[in-house]
Amino acid sequence: MDYEQRKIGIIGAGAAGMMAAIYACQNGADVTIFEKNDRVGRKLAITGKGRCNVTNDCDKGEFLKNVISNPKFLYASINYFSTEDTKAFFENAGVPLKTERGRRVFPVSDKAQDIVYALKQTMLDYGAKLVNERVIGITANDGKITGLKTDKRAYSFDAVILATGGASYPQTGSDGDGYKFVKKHGIEVTPLIPSLVPLETKESLTEIMGVSLKNVTLKIKNNDTDKVVFEEMGEMLFTHFGLSGPLVLSASCHMNNMRDGKYTALIDFKPALDTKTLDKRVLSDFSKQQNRDFANALGGLLPSKIIPFMIRKSGISPYEKVNNITKEQRAKLVEILKGLSLDIKCFRPIKEAIITSGGIKVSEINPSTMESKKISGLYCAGEVIDVDAYTGGYNLQIAFSTGALAGTHAAWDD
Ligand SMILES: Cc1cc2nc3c(=O)[nH]c(=O)nc-3n(C[C@H](O)[C@H](O)[C@H](O)COP(=O)(O)OP(=O)(O)OC[C@H]3O[C@@H](n4cnc5c(N)ncnc54)[C@H](O)[C@@H]3O)c2cc1C
């Protein structure tokens, strides 16, 4: 039987789209990849603060534990293209990698651009054709894909891979087009919610914006249930709108059905000391500073920029001499040092989120092939699907794994 080369169109030259192109070419397909930006991988280029945390050096079980939405859906794709495969791919493409704290893998060069270049060059070397046009829709007939339309013309394909990304950081090109394309064909999309996103507080924190804290514990309490939904130690930052930084982004993944007042953040400035030990420490600091104003006695405990704010919260006059501070007043100070309480108003908008939670419903897609169950020949890969994970390189791994699987199956009419 003669082998007929399949013609594949891929929408989006990001992490998932480029990996899909490479796998489709390796499997003998004739591949055209469409990117609306004049450059490929614009989001990839800003990942990991420009260093690109390309994957996590963990096994499959650990990887799946770090996926927040629909981990089971990813079972086949991570088996097909694992974190080991990601590392081997980039090392073979001439990008040496290193592993940092939390098993986070980065290029040795600390340049995300090297990751973008490796993907782009590999896909072009394999013969993929890059077309810089904006796709405006997919075309299908009788439940079978027929091609796609760009703002310039229509193209016919045997298979189309949708890899348009999420809806966050729209300036990078991922502005949610893919969701519109599939909705038109009756494919369900779950609500889009920002994830790994900063938090707005009810109280204005402009006075302390820019203050960053290391080795603090952040707790998030659900006020409806009185349960702590997140508790971790790490780094965070006060901003003009509220809270940001790695701890806060991680915490946001644990906050569901967000509404004003539902959650309270509690910051422990001294997690290494229990309340009693911290009280002793404050007492000892005060006894070394007899006759000093309270306002000038907290330098050993807190960053200077935050002291006036914390003094106000304590309710103690800044001009009170430390030796006049009562046991009760000290207890109040210790209480806010162990748990500064800030009510959360909302997430920052999706455009500021690292990832989009929600997307093409996983029950619409065959997890073993990434093919749509409604439209044969349509495949999906990457963030456009309703899967998302914690920080640590897991989200790019999702894009690579689903991209590789979609590329392979699109190349075979199975
Ligand atoms: C600031 C930031 C930092 C991040 N850091 C990390 C990190 O270090 N590690 C990690 O694992 N994850 C990180 N992420 C998440 C990660 O970048 C995404 O999960 C990943 O890029 C998703 O890959 P994707 O290929 O699905 O989508 P994208 O990478 O977003 O690619 C989609 C592509 O499709 C194109 N496109 C969209 N619509 C159309 C259209 N109509 N026609 C043609 N082309 C179109 C877009 O222009 C884009 O190039 C970060 C995200 C952000 C915003």
The ligand as an SDF file (V2000), in Angstrom:
LIG
                    3D

 53 58  0  0  0  0  0  0  0  0999 V2000
    5.5690   35.6600   32.4250 C   0  0  0  0  0  0  0  0  0  0  0  0
    5.4380   34.1630   32.2430 C   0  0  0  0  0  0  0  0  0  0  0  0
    6.4430   33.3440   32.7020 C   0  0  0  0  0  0  0  0  0  0  0  0
    6.3230   31.9470   32.5790 C   0  0  0  0  0  0  0  0  0  0  0  0
    7.3500   31.1620   33.0000 N   0  0  0  0  0  0  0  0  0  0  0  0
    7.2600   29.8130   32.8660 C   0  0  0  0  0  0  0  0  0  0  0  0
    8.3640   28.9740   33.2080 C   0  0  0  0  0  0  0  0  0  0  0  0
    9.4580   29.4400   33.5410 O   0  0  0  0  0  0  0  0  0  0  0  0
    8.1750   27.6300   33.1170 N   0  0  0  0  0  0  0  0  0  0  0  0
    7.0070   27.0670   32.6800 C   0  0  0  0  0  0  0  0  0  0  0  0
    6.8940   25.8380   32.6420 O   0  0  0  0  0  0  0  0  0  0  0  0
    5.9740   27.8500   32.2840 N   0  0  0  0  0  0  0  0  0  0  0  0
    6.0830   29.1970   32.3510 C   0  0  0  0  0  0  0  0  0  0  0  0
    5.0410   29.9920   31.9160 N   0  0  0  0  0  0  0  0  0  0  0  0
    3.8620   29.3350   31.2870 C   0  0  0  0  0  0  0  0  0  0  0  0
    4.2060   28.9270   29.8340 C   0  0  0  0  0  0  0  0  0  0  0  0
    4.7920   30.0180   29.1670 O   0  0  0  0  0  0  0  0  0  0  0  0
    2.9660   28.4850   29.0780 C   0  0  0  0  0  0  0  0  0  0  0  0
    2.2820   27.5070   29.8080 O   0  0  0  0  0  0  0  0  0  0  0  0
    3.3700   27.9410   27.6890 C   0  0  0  0  0  0  0  0  0  0  0  0
    4.0200   28.9300   26.9370 O   0  0  0  0  0  0  0  0  0  0  0  0
    2.1530   27.4220   26.9340 C   0  0  0  0  0  0  0  0  0  0  0  0
    2.5810   26.9960   25.6780 O   0  0  0  0  0  0  0  0  0  0  0  0
    1.5980   26.9910   24.4170 P   0  0  0  0  0  0  0  0  0  0  0  0
    2.4360   26.5830   23.2460 O   0  0  0  0  0  0  0  0  0  0  0  0
    0.3850   26.2360   24.7290 O   0  0  0  0  0  0  0  0  0  0  0  0
    1.1670   28.5030   24.2470 O   0  0  0  0  0  0  0  0  0  0  0  0
    2.0490   29.7880   23.8890 P   0  0  0  0  0  0  0  0  0  0  0  0
    3.4590   29.5690   24.2840 O   0  0  0  0  0  0  0  0  0  0  0  0
    1.3080   30.9100   24.4820 O   0  0  0  0  0  0  0  0  0  0  0  0
    2.0120   29.8490   22.3000 O   0  0  0  0  0  0  0  0  0  0  0  0
    0.8270   30.1020   21.5760 C   0  0  0  0  0  0  0  0  0  0  0  0
    1.2170   30.7170   20.2420 C   0  0  0  0  0  0  0  0  0  0  0  0
    0.0640   30.7570   19.4000 O   0  0  0  0  0  0  0  0  0  0  0  0
    0.0740   31.9810   18.6790 C   0  0  0  0  0  0  0  0  0  0  0  0
   -1.3030   32.2800   18.2520 N   0  0  0  0  0  0  0  0  0  0  0  0
   -2.3800   32.4910   19.0580 C   0  0  0  0  0  0  0  0  0  0  0  0
   -3.4880   32.7390   18.3190 N   0  0  0  0  0  0  0  0  0  0  0  0
   -3.0930   32.6540   17.0110 C   0  0  0  0  0  0  0  0  0  0  0  0
   -3.7620   32.8340   15.7590 C   0  0  0  0  0  0  0  0  0  0  0  0
   -5.0650   33.1350   15.7150 N   0  0  0  0  0  0  0  0  0  0  0  0
   -3.0590   32.6830   14.6080 N   0  0  0  0  0  0  0  0  0  0  0  0
   -1.7330   32.3870   14.6500 C   0  0  0  0  0  0  0  0  0  0  0  0
   -1.0300   32.2330   15.7780 N   0  0  0  0  0  0  0  0  0  0  0  0
   -1.6990   32.3690   16.9590 C   0  0  0  0  0  0  0  0  0  0  0  0
    0.6010   32.9740   19.6930 C   0  0  0  0  0  0  0  0  0  0  0  0
    1.0800   34.1530   19.0900 O   0  0  0  0  0  0  0  0  0  0  0  0
    1.6990   32.1500   20.3760 C   0  0  0  0  0  0  0  0  0  0  0  0
    2.9450   32.2960   19.7360 O   0  0  0  0  0  0  0  0  0  0  0  0
    5.1450   31.3790   32.0030 C   0  0  0  0  0  0  0  0  0  0  0  0
    4.1500   32.2280   31.5310 C   0  0  0  0  0  0  0  0  0  0  0  0
    4.2860   33.6010   31.6370 C   0  0  0  0  0  0  0  0  0  0  0  0
    3.1950   34.4890   31.1160 C   0  0  0  0  0  0  0  0  0  0  0  0
  1  2  1  0
  2  3  1  0
  2 52  2  0
  3  4  2  0
  4  5  1  0
  4 50  1  0
  5  6  2  0
  6  7  1  0
  6 13  1  0
  7  8  2  0
  7  9  1  0
  9 10  1  0
 10 11  2  0
 10 12  1  0
 12 13  2  0
 13 14  1  0
 14 15  1  0
 14 50  1  0
 15 16  1  0
 16 17  1  0
 16 18  1  0
 18 19  1  0
 18 20  1  0
 20 21  1  0
 20 22  1  0
 22 23  1  0
 23 24  1  0
 24 25  2  0
 24 26  1  0
 24 27  1  0
 27 28  1  0
 28 29  2  0
 28 30  1  0
 28 31  1  0
 31 32  1  0
 32 33  1  0
 33 34  1  0
 33 48  1  0
 34 35  1  0
 35 36  1  0
 35 46  1  0
 36 37  1  0
 36 45  1  0
 37 38  2  0
 38 39  1  0
 39 40  1  0
 39 45  2  0
 40 41  1  0
 40 42  2  0
 42 43  1  0
 43 44  2  0
 44 45  1  0
 46 47  1  0
 46 48  1  0
 48 49  1  0
 50 51  2  0
 51 52  1  0
 52 53  1  0
M  END
$$$$
